[in-house]
Amino acid sequence: MFFVKEETKQSDGSTVTEAIKYNVYLNQIISQSNRQDAISVFGLLDAALMQISQELPFITDIILQTDYAKCYNNIFLLLAIQVLNHMYLPKNIFLCQFLHTETQDGKTILDAFFARCMRFILNYLTNVEDNK
């Protein structure tokens, strides 16, 4: 989620600067693996930061929000974030905050998005099985 300042013209001819909100989701699906350990999360986070730096170069501060799964709640990942910050500092990206939320569906906008994604994946897998 990010905001961009945009000027809009009013009916009286004056201009007003507004903050326009954008939601961008980055989905990462691992092929032929179901590993959910800290090293996998580090690799996925590295790939996400690389993609953000290339496709959204105006983003400089990132807040990482995760549930309280074991792969996100460990010392290795906390140290790895510092390594990533050092690696991406020349690209002006800084992981400035790391939020843990309780593991529970329906708490945030992310939970609603993941529920929609899961429905899509389950429909796809059902269609693949039906066409065998």
The first five atom37 places (N, CA, C, CB, O) and aatype in JSON, in Angstrom:
{
  "aatype": [12, 13, 13, 19, 11, 6, 6, 16, 11, 5, 15, 3, 7, 15, 16, 19, 16, 6, 0, 9, 11, 18, 2, 19, 18, 10, 2, 5, 9, 9, 15, 5, 15, 2, 1, 5, 3, 0, 9, 15, 19, 13, 7, 10, 10, 3, 0, 0, 10, 12, 5, 9, 15, 5, 6, 10, 14, 13, 9, 16, 3, 9, 9, 10, 5, 16, 3, 18, 0, 11, 4, 18, 2, 2, 9, 13, 10, 10, 10, 0, 9, 5, 19, 10, 2, 8, 12, 18, 10, 14, 11, 2, 9, 13, 10, 4, 5, 13, 10, 8, 16, 6, 16, 5, 3, 7, 11, 16, 9, 10, 3, 0, 13, 13, 0, 1, 4, 12, 1, 13, 9, 10, 2, 18, 10, 16, 2, 19, 6, 3, 2, 11],
  "atom_mask": [
    [1, 1, 1, 1, 1],
    [1, 1, 1, 1, 1],
    [1, 1, 1, 1, 1],
    [1, 1, 1, 1, 1],
    [1, 1, 1, 1, 1],
    [1, 1, 1, 1, 1],
    [1, 1, 1, 1, 1],
    [1, 1, 1, 1, 1],
    [1, 1, 1, 1, 1],
    [1, 1, 1, 1, 1],
    [1, 1, 1, 1, 1],
    [1, 1, 1, 1, 1],
    [1, 1, 1, 0, 1],
    [1, 1, 1, 1, 1],
    [1, 1, 1, 1, 1],
    [1, 1, 1, 1, 1],
    [1, 1, 1, 1, 1],
    [1, 1, 1, 1, 1],
    [1, 1, 1, 1, 1],
    [1, 1, 1, 1, 1],
    [1, 1, 1, 1, 1],
    [1, 1, 1, 1, 1],
    [1, 1, 1, 1, 1],
    [1, 1, 1, 1, 1],
    [1, 1, 1, 1, 1],
    [1, 1, 1, 1, 1],
    [1, 1, 1, 1, 1],
    [1, 1, 1, 1, 1],
    [1, 1, 1, 1, 1],
    [1, 1, 1, 1, 1],
    [1, 1, 1, 1, 1],
    [1, 1, 1, 1, 1],
    [1, 1, 1, 1, 1],
    [1, 1, 1, 1, 1],
    [1, 1, 1, 1, 1],
    [1, 1, 1, 1, 1],
    [1, 1, 1, 1, 1],
    [1, 1, 1, 1, 1],
    [1, 1, 1, 1, 1],
    [1, 1, 1, 1, 1],
    [1, 1, 1, 1, 1],
    [1, 1, 1, 1, 1],
    [1, 1, 1, 0, 1],
    [1, 1, 1, 1, 1],
    [1, 1, 1, 1, 1],
    [1, 1, 1, 1, 1],
    [1, 1, 1, 1, 1],
    [1, 1, 1, 1, 1],
    [1, 1, 1, 1, 1],
    [1, 1, 1, 1, 1],
    [1, 1, 1, 1, 1],
    [1, 1, 1, 1, 1],
    [1, 1, 1, 1, 1],
    [1, 1, 1, 1, 1],
    [1, 1, 1, 1, 1],
    [1, 1, 1, 1, 1],
    [1, 1, 1, 1, 1],
    [1, 1, 1, 1, 1],
    [1, 1, 1, 1, 1],
    [1, 1, 1, 1, 1],
    [1, 1, 1, 1, 1],
    [1, 1, 1, 1, 1],
    [1, 1, 1, 1, 1],
    [1, 1, 1, 1, 1],
    [1, 1, 1, 1, 1],
    [1, 1, 1, 1, 1],
    [1, 1, 1, 1, 1],
    [1, 1, 1, 1, 1],
    [1, 1, 1, 1, 1],
    [1, 1, 1, 1, 1],
    [1, 1, 1, 1, 1],
    [1, 1, 1, 1, 1],
    [1, 1, 1, 1, 1],
    [1, 1, 1, 1, 1],
    [1, 1, 1, 1, 1],
    [1, 1, 1, 1, 1],
    [1, 1, 1, 1, 1],
    [1, 1, 1, 1, 1],
    [1, 1, 1, 1, 1],
    [1, 1, 1, 1, 1],
    [1, 1, 1, 1, 1],
    [1, 1, 1, 1, 1],
    [1, 1, 1, 1, 1],
    [1, 1, 1, 1, 1],
    [1, 1, 1, 1, 1],
    [1, 1, 1, 1, 1],
    [1, 1, 1, 1, 1],
    [1, 1, 1, 1, 1],
    [1, 1, 1, 1, 1],
    [1, 1, 1, 1, 1],
    [1, 1, 1, 1, 1],
    [1, 1, 1, 1, 1],
    [1, 1, 1, 1, 1],
    [1, 1, 1, 1, 1],
    [1, 1, 1, 1, 1],
    [1, 1, 1, 1, 1],
    [1, 1, 1, 1, 1],
    [1, 1, 1, 1, 1],
    [1, 1, 1, 1, 1],
    [1, 1, 1, 1, 1],
    [1, 1, 1, 1, 1],
    [1, 1, 1, 1, 1],
    [1, 1, 1, 1, 1],
    [1, 1, 1, 1, 1],
    [1, 1, 1, 1, 1],
    [1, 1, 1, 0, 1],
    [1, 1, 1, 1, 1],
    [1, 1, 1, 1, 1],
    [1, 1, 1, 1, 1],
    [1, 1, 1, 1, 1],
    [1, 1, 1, 1, 1],
    [1, 1, 1, 1, 1],
    [1, 1, 1, 1, 1],
    [1, 1, 1, 1, 1],
    [1, 1, 1, 1, 1],
    [1, 1, 1, 1, 1],
    [1, 1, 1, 1, 1],
    [1, 1, 1, 1, 1],
    [1, 1, 1, 1, 1],
    [1, 1, 1, 1, 1],
    [1, 1, 1, 1, 1],
    [1, 1, 1, 1, 1],
    [1, 1, 1, 1, 1],
    [1, 1, 1, 1, 1],
    [1, 1, 1, 1, 1],
    [1, 1, 1, 1, 1],
    [1, 1, 1, 1, 1],
    [1, 1, 1, 1, 1],
    [1, 1, 1, 1, 1],
    [1, 1, 1, 1, 1],
    [1, 1, 1, 1, 1],
    [1, 1, 1, 1, 1]
  ],
  "atom_positions": [
    [[0.86, -1.15, 0.0], [0.0, 0.0, 0.0], [0.91, 1.23, 0.0], [-0.98, -0.01, 1.23], [1.86, 1.31, 0.78]],
    [[0.61, 2.16, -0.89], [1.36, 3.4, -0.88], [0.45, 4.53, -1.33], [2.61, 3.3, -1.77], [-0.62, 4.3, -1.89]],
    [[0.88, 5.74, -1.1], [0.11, 6.93, -1.44], [0.94, 7.8, -2.38], [-0.3, 7.72, -0.17], [2.16, 7.92, -2.23]],
    [[0.26, 8.4, -3.34], [0.92, 9.31, -4.27], [0.15, 10.63, -4.23], [0.98, 8.72, -5.73], [-1.08, 10.65, -4.33]],
    [[0.89, 11.73, -4.09], [0.24, 13.04, -4.12], [-0.1, 13.39, -5.56], [1.16, 14.14, -3.49], [0.75, 13.34, -6.44]],
    [[-1.35, 13.75, -5.79], [-1.8, 14.14, -7.12], [-2.63, 15.41, -7.01], [-2.62, 13.0, -7.79], [-3.41, 15.59, -6.07]],
    [[-2.44, 16.28, -7.98], [-3.22, 17.51, -8.0], [-4.49, 17.28, -8.82], [-2.39, 18.69, -8.58], [-4.44, 16.72, -9.92]],
    [[-5.62, 17.71, -8.29], [-6.89, 17.61, -9.0], [-7.52, 18.99, -9.07], [-7.85, 16.59, -8.31], [-7.42, 19.79, -8.15]],
    [[-8.18, 19.23, -10.2], [-8.86, 20.52, -10.37], [-10.25, 20.45, -9.77], [-8.94, 20.91, -11.86], [-10.97, 19.47, -9.94]],
    [[-10.6, 21.49, -9.07], [-11.93, 21.62, -8.48], [-12.86, 22.28, -9.49], [-11.87, 22.44, -7.15], [-12.41, 22.8, -10.52]],
    [[-14.15, 22.27, -9.2], [-15.14, 22.86, -10.11], [-14.96, 24.37, -10.24], [-16.55, 22.55, -9.63], [-15.36, 24.96, -11.24]],
    [[-14.37, 25.0, -9.23], [-14.16, 26.45, -9.29], [-12.85, 26.82, -9.99], [-14.18, 27.04, -7.89], [-12.51, 28.0, -10.06]],
    [[-12.11, 25.82, -10.5], [-10.87, 26.08, -11.21], [-9.62, 25.98, -10.36], [0.0, 0.0, 0.0], [-8.51, 25.94, -10.91]],
    [[-9.76, 25.93, -9.05], [-8.59, 25.81, -8.17], [-8.09, 24.36, -8.17], [-8.95, 26.26, -6.72], [-8.81, 23.44, -8.54]],
    [[-6.86, 24.2, -7.75], [-6.3, 22.85, -7.67], [-6.08, 22.47, -6.21], [-4.97, 22.76, -8.45], [-5.75, 23.31, -5.37]],
    [[-6.27, 21.21, -5.94], [-6.09, 20.67, -4.59], [-5.17, 19.45, -4.71], [-7.47, 20.29, -3.93], [-5.32, 18.64, -5.62]],
    [[-4.23, 19.34, -3.79], [-3.35, 18.17, -3.75], [-3.98, 17.13, -2.82], [-1.91, 18.56, -3.26], [-4.3, 17.41, -1.67]],
    [[-4.15, 15.94, -3.36], [-4.74, 14.84, -2.59], [-3.76, 13.67, -2.56], [-6.1, 14.41, -3.2], [-2.97, 13.48, -3.48]],
    [[-3.84, 12.89, -1.51], [-3.07, 11.66, -1.42], [-3.94, 10.52, -1.93], [-2.59, 11.38, 0.05], [-4.98, 10.21, -1.35]],
    [[-3.52, 9.92, -3.02], [-4.27, 8.82, -3.63], [-3.64, 7.5, -3.17], [-4.26, 8.92, -5.2], [-2.43, 7.3, -3.29]],
    [[-4.47, 6.62, -2.63], [-4.01, 5.35, -2.09], [-3.99, 4.28, -3.18], [-4.91, 4.89, -0.91], [-4.93, 4.15, -3.96]],
    [[-2.89, 3.52, -3.23], [-2.75, 2.4, -4.14], [-2.43, 1.15, -3.33], [-1.64, 2.67, -5.2], [-1.58, 1.18, -2.44]],
    [[-3.1, 0.05, -3.65], [-2.79, -1.25, -3.06], [-2.13, -2.09, -4.13], [-4.07, -1.95, -2.48], [-2.7, -2.29, -5.21]],
    [[-0.95, -2.59, -3.86], [-0.23, -3.46, -4.78], [0.11, -4.73, -4.03], [1.07, -2.75, -5.36], [0.69, -4.69, -2.94]],
    [[-0.26, -5.86, -4.59], [0.02, -7.14, -3.94], [1.09, -7.88, -4.72], [-1.28, -7.99, -3.83], [1.06, -7.89, -5.95]],
    [[2.01, -8.48, -4.03], [3.07, -9.27, -4.62], [2.9, -10.7, -4.11], [4.5, -8.7, -4.28], [3.08, -10.97, -2.93]],
    [[2.55, -11.59, -5.01], [2.36, -12.99, -4.64], [3.58, -13.79, -5.05], [1.08, -13.57, -5.29], [4.08, -13.65, -6.17]],
    [[4.05, -14.62, -4.16], [5.18, -15.49, -4.45], [4.75, -16.93, -4.2], [6.42, -15.12, -3.58], [4.37, -17.3, -3.09]],
    [[4.81, -17.72, -5.26], [4.43, -19.13, -5.17], [5.66, -19.96, -5.46], [3.25, -19.48, -6.15], [6.3, -19.79, -6.5]],
    [[5.99, -20.84, -4.55], [7.18, -21.67, -4.68], [6.82, -22.94, -5.44], [7.8, -22.0, -3.28], [5.86, -23.63, -5.08]],
    [[7.56, -23.24, -6.47], [7.3, -24.42, -7.28], [8.02, -25.63, -6.7], [7.74, -24.19, -8.73], [9.2, -25.56, -6.35]],
    [[7.31, -26.73, -6.6], [7.85, -28.03, -6.18], [8.51, -27.99, -4.81], [8.85, -28.52, -7.2], [9.48, -28.71, -4.56]],
    [[7.99, -27.18, -3.93], [8.53, -27.14, -2.58], [7.47, -26.58, -1.65], [9.82, -26.28, -2.52], [6.62, -25.79, -2.06]],
    [[7.52, -27.0, -0.43], [6.59, -26.46, 0.55], [7.35, -25.99, 1.77], [5.53, -27.52, 0.94], [6.82, -25.94, 2.88]],
    [[8.61, -25.63, 1.56], [9.44, -25.19, 2.67], [8.97, -23.83, 3.15], [10.93, -25.14, 2.26], [8.76, -22.9, 2.37]],
    [[8.82, -23.73, 4.43], [8.45, -22.46, 5.04], [9.36, -22.22, 6.23], [6.96, -22.46, 5.47], [8.91, -22.07, 7.37]],
    [[10.65, -22.17, 5.94], [11.6, -21.9, 7.01], [12.17, -20.49, 6.84], [12.74, -22.95, 7.02], [11.88, -19.81, 5.86]],
    [[12.97, -20.08, 7.79], [13.5, -18.71, 7.79], [14.36, -18.42, 6.57], [14.3, -18.46, 9.06], [14.31, -17.31, 6.04]],
    [[15.13, -19.4, 6.11], [16.0, -19.17, 4.95], [15.15, -18.98, 3.69], [16.99, -20.35, 4.76], [15.47, -18.14, 2.85]],
    [[14.08, -19.75, 3.55], [13.17, -19.56, 2.41], [12.53, -18.18, 2.45], [12.08, -20.64, 2.4], [12.43, -17.5, 1.42]],
    [[12.11, -17.77, 3.62], [11.5, -16.45, 3.77], [12.51, -15.36, 3.42], [10.96, -16.25, 5.22], [12.16, -14.36, 2.79]],
    [[13.77, -15.54, 3.83], [14.82, -14.58, 3.49], [14.95, -14.45, 1.97], [16.17, -15.01, 4.11], [15.01, -13.34, 1.45]],
    [[14.98, -15.58, 1.26], [15.08, -15.56, -0.2], [13.88, -14.89, -0.85], [0.0, 0.0, 0.0], [14.04, -14.12, -1.8]],
    [[12.69, -15.18, -0.34], [11.48, -14.56, -0.89], [11.46, -13.06, -0.63], [10.23, -15.21, -0.3], [11.04, -12.27, -1.48]],
    [[11.91, -12.66, 0.55], [11.96, -11.24, 0.89], [12.99, -10.51, 0.02], [12.29, -11.05, 2.38], [12.76, -9.39, -0.42]],
    [[14.12, -11.15, -0.2], [15.14, -10.59, -1.09], [14.57, -10.38, -2.49], [16.39, -11.52, -1.14], [14.76, -9.32, -3.09]],
    [[13.88, -11.39, -3.02], [13.27, -11.28, -4.35], [12.22, -10.18, -4.39], [12.65, -12.62, -4.77], [12.12, -9.45, -5.38]],
    [[11.43, -10.06, -3.33], [10.4, -9.02, -3.28], [11.02, -7.63, -3.29], [9.51, -9.2, -2.03], [10.55, -6.74, -4.0]],
    [[12.07, -7.44, -2.5], [12.73, -6.14, -2.46], [13.35, -5.79, -3.81], [13.79, -6.11, -1.37], [13.32, -4.64, -4.23]],
    [[13.92, -6.78, -4.48], [14.49, -6.55, -5.81], [13.41, -6.11, -6.79], [15.2, -7.83, -6.32], [13.61, -5.17, -7.56]],
    [[12.27, -6.8, -6.76], [11.18, -6.45, -7.67], [10.63, -5.05, -7.36], [10.06, -7.48, -7.58], [10.36, -4.28, -8.27]],
    [[10.48, -4.74, -6.09], [9.98, -3.42, -5.7], [10.96, -2.34, -6.16], [9.77, -3.33, -4.17], [10.54, -1.3, -6.67]],
    [[12.26, -2.57, -5.97], [13.25, -1.57, -6.36], [13.24, -1.32, -7.87], [14.65, -2.0, -5.92], [13.53, -0.22, -8.32]],
    [[12.9, -2.35, -8.64], [12.89, -2.2, -10.1], [11.57, -1.64, -10.62], [13.16, -3.54, -10.75], [11.57, -0.79, -11.52]],
    [[10.45, -2.09, -10.08], [9.15, -1.71, -10.62], [8.52, -0.51, -9.93], [8.22, -2.87, -10.54], [7.69, 0.18, -10.52]],
    [[8.89, -0.26, -8.68], [8.35, 0.87, -7.93], [9.51, 1.64, -7.29], [7.32, 0.39, -6.83], [9.61, 1.69, -6.06]],
    [[10.38, 2.23, -8.09], [11.61, 2.82, -7.56], [11.39, 4.01, -6.62], [12.48, 3.26, -8.69], [12.32, 4.41, -5.92]],
    [[10.2, 4.57, -6.59], [9.92, 5.69, -5.71], [9.62, 5.25, -4.28], [8.75, 6.49, -6.24], [9.55, 6.08, -3.38]],
    [[9.45, 3.95, -4.06], [9.21, 3.44, -2.7], [10.54, 3.32, -1.98], [8.47, 2.06, -2.73], [11.47, 2.69, -2.48]],
    [[10.62, 3.93, -0.81], [11.88, 3.92, -0.06], [11.77, 3.23, 1.29], [12.35, 5.34, 0.14], [12.74, 2.64, 1.76]],
    [[10.61, 3.29, 1.92], [10.43, 2.67, 3.24], [9.4, 1.56, 3.13], [10.0, 3.72, 4.29], [8.33, 1.73, 2.53]],
    [[9.73, 0.42, 3.72], [8.85, -0.74, 3.65], [8.53, -1.22, 5.06], [9.49, -1.88, 2.82], [9.4, -1.33, 5.92]],
    [[7.25, -1.5, 5.27], [6.79, -2.13, 6.51], [6.4, -3.56, 6.16], [5.6, -1.33, 7.16], [5.5, -3.78, 5.34]],
    [[7.04, -4.51, 6.77], [6.76, -5.92, 6.55], [5.75, -6.37, 7.59], [8.06, -6.78, 6.61], [5.99, -6.24, 8.79]],
    [[4.62, -6.9, 7.12], [3.59, -7.39, 8.04], [3.41, -8.88, 7.82], [2.24, -6.63, 7.84], [3.17, -9.32, 6.69]],
    [[3.52, -9.66, 8.88], [3.38, -11.11, 8.79], [2.48, -11.6, 9.91], [4.76, -11.8, 8.86], [2.19, -10.89, 10.87]],
    [[2.03, -12.85, 9.76], [1.34, -13.46, 10.89], [2.42, -14.02, 11.82], [0.33, -14.59, 10.41], [3.61, -13.81, 11.6]],
    [[2.02, -14.72, 12.84], [2.97, -15.17, 13.85], [3.49, -16.58, 13.57], [2.32, -15.11, 15.22], [3.84, -17.32, 14.49]],
    [[3.52, -16.95, 12.29], [4.04, -18.27, 11.92], [5.52, -18.37, 12.31], [3.86, -18.53, 10.39], [6.23, -17.37, 12.35]],
    [[5.95, -19.59, 12.59], [7.31, -19.83, 13.08], [8.37, -19.32, 12.1], [7.52, -21.32, 13.34], [9.42, -18.83, 12.52]],
    [[8.11, -19.43, 10.8], [9.11, -19.02, 9.81], [9.34, -17.51, 9.81], [8.69, -19.47, 8.42], [10.36, -17.04, 9.29]],
    [[8.42, -16.74, 10.38], [8.59, -15.28, 10.47], [9.02, -14.84, 11.87], [7.29, -14.58, 10.1], [9.52, -13.73, 12.04]],
    [[8.84, -15.7, 12.84], [9.08, -15.34, 14.23], [10.35, -16.03, 14.73], [7.86, -15.72, 15.12], [10.29, -16.98, 15.51]],
    [[11.51, -15.54, 14.24], [12.76, -16.16, 14.67], [13.9, -15.14, 14.59], [13.08, -17.4, 13.8], [13.8, -14.12, 13.9]],
    [[14.96, -15.44, 15.29], [16.12, -14.54, 15.36], [16.81, -14.42, 14.0], [17.12, -15.03, 16.42], [17.25, -13.34, 13.63]],
    [[16.9, -15.53, 13.25], [17.59, -15.48, 11.96], [16.98, -14.42, 11.05], [17.52, -16.85, 11.28], [17.71, -13.65, 10.43]],
    [[15.67, -14.38, 10.97], [15.02, -13.42, 10.08], [15.25, -11.99, 10.54], [13.52, -13.7, 9.99], [15.43, -11.09, 9.72]],
    [[15.26, -11.76, 11.84], [15.55, -10.41, 12.35], [16.95, -9.96, 11.94], [15.41, -10.37, 13.88], [17.14, -8.81, 11.56]],
    [[17.91, -10.86, 12.01], [19.27, -10.54, 11.58], [19.35, -10.41, 10.06], [20.26, -11.6, 12.08], [20.07, -9.55, 9.54]],
    [[18.61, -11.27, 9.35], [18.63, -11.24, 7.89], [18.05, -9.94, 7.36], [17.84, -12.42, 7.33], [18.49, -9.45, 6.31]],
    [[17.08, -9.37, 8.05], [16.51, -8.09, 7.63], [17.59, -7.01, 7.65], [15.31, -7.69, 8.54], [17.62, -6.14, 6.79]],
    [[18.47, -7.07, 8.65], [19.57, -6.09, 8.7], [20.51, -6.27, 7.51], [20.34, -6.23, 10.02], [21.01, -5.29, 6.96]],
    [[20.75, -7.52, 7.12], [21.58, -7.79, 5.94], [20.9, -7.24, 4.69], [21.86, -9.32, 5.79], [21.54, -6.61, 3.85]],
    [[19.6, -7.49, 4.55], [18.86, -6.97, 3.4], [18.87, -5.45, 3.38], [17.41, -7.48, 3.42], [19.03, -4.84, 2.32]],
    [[18.71, -4.83, 4.53], [18.77, -3.36, 4.58], [20.13, -2.86, 4.08], [18.5, -2.85, 6.02], [20.2, -1.87, 3.36]],
    [[21.18, -3.54, 4.47], [22.51, -3.15, 4.01], [22.65, -3.36, 2.49], [23.6, -3.96, 4.75], [23.23, -2.53, 1.8]],
    [[22.1, -4.47, 1.98], [22.18, -4.77, 0.55], [21.39, -3.78, -0.29], [21.68, -6.19, 0.28], [21.83, -3.39, -1.38]],
    [[20.23, -3.36, 0.21], [19.34, -2.52, -0.59], [19.46, -1.03, -0.26], [17.92, -2.95, -0.39], [18.76, -0.21, -0.85]],
    [[20.33, -0.68, 0.67], [20.54, 0.73, 0.98], [20.96, 1.53, -0.26], [21.6, 0.87, 2.07], [20.46, 2.64, -0.45]],
    [[21.87, 1.01, -1.12], [22.21, 1.76, -2.33], [21.01, 1.95, -3.27], [23.33, 1.05, -3.07], [21.0, 2.88, -4.09]],
    [[20.01, 1.1, -3.17], [18.81, 1.24, -4.0], [17.74, 2.08, -3.29], [18.23, -0.16, -4.35], [16.62, 2.21, -3.77]],
    [[18.11, 2.64, -2.13], [17.22, 3.52, -1.34], [15.97, 2.82, -0.83], [16.81, 4.7, -2.17], [14.93, 3.45, -0.7]],
    [[16.07, 1.53, -0.52], [14.96, 0.8, 0.09], [15.38, 0.42, 1.51], [14.55, -0.47, -0.75], [16.47, -0.1, 1.73]],
    [[14.5, 0.67, 2.45], [14.8, 0.38, 3.84], [13.59, -0.3, 4.48], [15.18, 1.68, 4.62], [12.49, 0.25, 4.48]],
    [[13.81, -1.49, 5.01], [12.77, -2.2, 5.74], [12.75, -1.58, 7.14], [13.02, -3.77, 5.79], [13.55, -1.95, 8.0]],
    [[11.83, -0.64, 7.34], [11.87, 0.17, 8.55], [11.06, -0.39, 9.71], [11.38, 1.54, 8.23], [11.26, 0.01, 10.86]],
    [[10.14, -1.32, 9.43], [9.31, -1.85, 10.51], [8.9, -3.28, 10.17], [8.06, -0.95, 10.74], [8.66, -3.61, 9.01]],
    [[8.82, -4.12, 11.2], [8.46, -5.52, 11.04], [7.32, -5.8, 12.02], [9.69, -6.48, 11.3], [7.54, -5.88, 13.23]],
    [[6.12, -5.96, 11.5], [4.94, -6.17, 12.34], [4.52, -7.63, 12.32], [3.78, -5.28, 11.87], [4.44, -8.25, 11.26]],
    [[4.25, -8.17, 13.5], [3.66, -9.51, 13.62], [2.21, -9.35, 14.05], [4.46, -10.39, 14.65], [1.91, -8.64, 15.02]],
    [[1.29, -10.0, 13.34], [-0.09, -10.05, 13.8], [-0.4, -11.49, 14.19], [-1.08, -9.53, 12.71], [0.28, -12.41, 13.75]],
    [[-1.4, -11.66, 14.99], [-1.77, -13.02, 15.39], [-2.24, -13.81, 14.18], [-2.85, -12.99, 16.48], [-2.81, -13.25, 13.24]],
    [[-2.01, -15.12, 14.22], [-2.47, -15.98, 13.15], [-3.98, -16.14, 13.29], [-1.75, -17.36, 13.19], [-4.47, -16.84, 14.18]],
    [[-4.7, -15.5, 12.4], [-6.16, -15.55, 12.44], [-6.69, -14.94, 11.15], [-6.74, -14.8, 13.7], [-6.28, -13.83, 10.78]],
    [[-7.57, -15.63, 10.47], [-8.13, -15.1, 9.23], [-9.1, -13.96, 9.52], [-8.84, -16.2, 8.44], [-9.77, -13.94, 10.55]],
    [[-9.18, -13.02, 8.6], [-10.19, -11.98, 8.66], [-9.83, -10.76, 9.47], [0.0, 0.0, 0.0], [-10.7, -9.94, 9.75]],
    [[-8.55, -10.59, 9.85], [-8.19, -9.45, 10.68], [-7.79, -8.22, 9.88], [-7.06, -9.83, 11.59], [-8.04, -7.09, 10.32]],
    [[-7.19, -8.4, 8.71], [-6.68, -7.27, 7.94], [-7.08, -7.38, 6.48], [-5.15, -7.17, 8.07], [-7.67, -8.38, 6.06]],
    [[-6.75, -6.35, 5.72], [-6.98, -6.37, 4.28], [-6.18, -7.5, 3.62], [-6.6, -5.01, 3.66], [-6.6, -8.04, 2.59]],
    [[-5.04, -7.86, 4.21], [-4.24, -8.95, 3.67], [-4.96, -10.29, 3.79], [-2.89, -9.02, 4.38], [-4.91, -11.11, 2.87]],
    [[-5.62, -10.52, 4.91], [-6.35, -11.77, 5.09], [-7.44, -11.92, 4.04], [-6.95, -11.84, 6.5], [-7.65, -13.02, 3.51]],
    [[-8.14, -10.85, 3.73], [-9.18, -10.9, 2.7], [-8.57, -11.19, 1.35], [-9.98, -9.57, 2.65], [-9.12, -11.98, 0.58]],
    [[-7.44, -10.58, 1.04], [-6.76, -10.83, -0.23], [-6.3, -12.28, -0.32], [-5.56, -9.88, -0.39], [-6.51, -12.93, -1.35]],
    [[-5.69, -12.81, 0.74], [-5.22, -14.19, 0.72], [-6.38, -15.17, 0.59], [-4.42, -14.5, 1.99], [-6.23, -16.21, -0.05]],
    [[-7.51, -14.86, 1.18], [-8.69, -15.72, 1.04], [-9.14, -15.78, -0.42], [-9.85, -15.22, 1.95], [-9.49, -16.85, -0.92]],
    [[-9.13, -14.64, -1.1], [-9.49, -14.63, -2.52], [-8.49, -15.42, -3.34], [-9.58, -13.19, -3.05], [-8.87, -16.15, -4.25]],
    [[-7.21, -15.27, -3.04], [-6.17, -16.02, -3.75], [-6.34, -17.52, -3.54], [-4.77, -15.58, -3.29], [-6.23, -18.31, -4.48]],
    [[-6.6, -17.9, -2.31], [-6.77, -19.32, -2.01], [-7.96, -19.91, -2.76], [-6.94, -19.53, -0.5], [-7.9, -21.03, -3.25]],
    [[-9.05, -19.14, -2.85], [-10.21, -19.6, -3.6], [-9.84, -19.82, -5.07], [-11.36, -18.58, -3.49], [-10.25, -20.82, -5.66]],
    [[-9.06, -18.91, -5.65], [-8.62, -19.03, -7.04], [-7.76, -20.28, -7.22], [-7.84, -17.77, -7.47], [-7.95, -21.03, -8.18]],
    [[-6.81, -20.5, -6.31], [-5.92, -21.65, -6.42], [-6.7, -22.96, -6.28], [-4.82, -21.58, -5.35], [-6.46, -23.9, -7.04]],
    [[-7.63, -23.01, -5.33], [-8.43, -24.23, -5.16], [-9.29, -24.51, -6.38], [-9.31, -24.12, -3.91], [-9.44, -25.66, -6.78]],
    [[-9.87, -23.46, -6.97], [-10.65, -23.64, -8.21], [-9.76, -24.16, -9.33], [-11.31, -22.32, -8.64], [-10.16, -25.06, -10.08]],
    [[-8.56, -23.62, -9.45], [-7.63, -24.06, -10.48], [-7.26, -25.53, -10.28], [-6.36, -23.19, -10.46], [-7.29, -26.31, -11.23]],
    [[-6.92, -25.91, -9.05], [-6.54, -27.29, -8.78], [-7.71, -28.24, -9.04], [-6.05, -27.44, -7.34], [-7.5, -29.35, -9.53]],
    [[-8.92, -27.83, -8.71], [-10.11, -28.65, -8.98], [-10.28, -28.87, -10.47], [-11.37, -27.99, -8.38], [-10.57, -29.98, -10.9]],
    [[-10.1, -27.82, -11.27], [-10.22, -27.92, -12.73], [-9.13, -28.8, -13.32], [-10.16, -26.54, -13.37], [-9.4, -29.56, -14.26]],
    [[-7.92, -28.73, -12.79], [-6.83, -29.58, -13.27], [-7.16, -31.03, -12.99], [-5.5, -29.19, -12.6], [-6.97, -31.88, -13.86]],
    [[-7.64, -31.33, -11.8], [-7.99, -32.71, -11.44], [-9.15, -33.22, -12.3], [-8.37, -32.79, -9.95], [-9.15, -34.38, -12.71]],
    [[-10.15, -32.37, -12.57], [-11.3, -32.77, -13.37], [-10.93, -33.05, -14.81], [-12.37, -31.71, -13.32], [-11.6, -33.85, -15.47]],
    [[-9.88, -32.42, -15.32], [-9.48, -32.58, -16.73], [-8.48, -33.69, -16.95], [-8.9, -31.3, -17.24], [-8.03, -33.89, -18.07]],
    [[-8.13, -34.43, -15.91], [-7.18, -35.55, -16.07], [-7.86, -36.74, -16.69], [-6.56, -35.95, -14.72], [-7.23, -37.77, -16.9]]
  ]
}
